[in-house]
C-alpha cells in the first residue's frame, strides 16, 4: 500500500480562506482581530516560528504586534507586560513563545494569561475544558490541527485503536483526550519514555500519533498496514547539502500506512492555521 498524503499546507490554506472572510466581516463592523506575540531572547528556531505566525496574520488580515524582550529579562518584566495585555481592550490574543529562558517559570506565565485571550490553548482552564467535553473554546493548536487532519481523511475513528506517543502538556495529552471524546470515540493509548513494548503497541494501532521529537524513532516496519500516521516531529538533521527536516516516523512508513502526514508540510502549517482560528474566534467573542 502506498499512503495518501494528508496535505497540511493545502488544508491550512483552505482554513485561511474561510478566516479571511470572517476577518473582513469583522473589519467592516468593528476592527481587525489583534494578536500579540511575545518572544524572550534570541533562540533562532523561535524567531523562525514567530515570523511564520506573523506572516500568517498578514495573509489573513489579522493585526499582529510583537514584543521582543531581551534574553536577560526577568519573570517580573514578562508578568507586567502580560498584565498590561490582559487589560488592553484592543488585544484579542496573547502568545508567549516557548521555550522561555530557563530562569522563567513557564507554567506560571501560561497561567497568567487571561483564558479568553489564551490563543495557544495552554491555560489550565482551557486544557481542563477538554476533559469536560467542551471543545468549542481555545483548543491547543497542534492537537486541534491533528483532529482537523484526521477529519479530512473521511475515515471514522470510532472504536479504532489510537496510539499517542508522547505525553506533553501541549500535544500528547490533549491530543489523546480529543481522540477519546464522545463523537470521535477512538480507544486511546498514551505511550511515553517508560512504556514497554512500544513496537507491539505501534504494530497494533490503527492511528499512530508520534509527538516525541526524536528523528525517525518509529521504524517503517512498526506501522500497521492501512494505519493513519500523524507525524508531529519536526527534527532538523544533517544531510549532504547541509540540513533537512525529518519527522519522528521513518519516511518509508508511507509504504505501509493508508494515510500519512508529510514533514515538512503536515502538522506544522496546521498548527499555525489553528492559532489563526483561535485568534479570530477570540476576537469574535469580544466584538461580535
Ligand atoms: N514553541 C513552539 N511551538 C509553540 C507553540 O505552538 N506555541 C508557543 N507559545 N510556543 C511554541
Boltz pocket constraint, residues with backbone or C-beta under 6 A from the ligand:
constraints:
  - pocket:
      binder: B
      contacts: [[A, 49], [A, 95], [A, 96], [A, 97], [A, 98], [A, 99], [A, 120], [A, 141], [A, 271]]
      max_distance: 6.0
